[in-house]
Amino acid sequence: MLSAVQQDLTQETFIRAFRRLSRFRGDASLNTWLYSVAINVCLNGMRAAGVQSAAATHRGDDTS
């Protein structure tokens, strides 16, 4: 079962994809485009929650 946060991010992914479907150019498959939307929604969610990526922490980009 998905957590509430996972459900919210999933819902936000499909809402954002639906609203921006007219921007889909067809350069890549729809699956690839939807995957990139999902990645961006999750990254934005992590930023909003104050979670840093492991890559940023490893590079020493810790801004806290």
N, C-alpha and C positions, 0 to 999 in steps of 0.2 A: 504494500500500500504506500502511496506517495504521501510525503509530509505536506503540510499546508503551504510551505514555501515552494516546494516542487510543483504543487498544483497551480499556485499563483504564477510561477514562471512559465509553465506550460501554457496556461491560458493567455498570458501576455504575449507569448510567442505567436500563437495563432491569431490573436487580435491584431498584432502588428503586421503579420504577414497578410492578413485579409485587407487591412487598410492600405498596404503598399503593393498589393498585387499588380496594380497598373504600372509599377516601376520595374517589374520583372521583364527583362529584355530577351531572355531565352538564350543568352550566351553560354549559360551552364544549365544543367538539369534543374528541374524544380526542386528535387531533393537536396541538391547542393545549395541552392538559394535559401531554402527553408532551414537547412542546417546552419547557415551563416546568420540568419535572423535569430535562431535559437542561441547560438554562441554569444551574439551581441546582447541579447536580453539577459542571459545569465551573467555576463561580465558586468553589465550595468547594475544588475541586482547585487552582485558582490561589492561593487564600488559603493553603492548606496548603504550597504550593511557595514562598510568599513573593513572589508576583507581584502588583504593584499594577495596578489598572485605569488606563487612560489618563485617565479622568475624575477619579479621585482625585488623580493626579499634577498634572493641570491646575489643580485647585482649590487645590492647595497642601497637601493632606492627607498629605503624605509624613511618615510617622512614624519614618523611619530616622534 
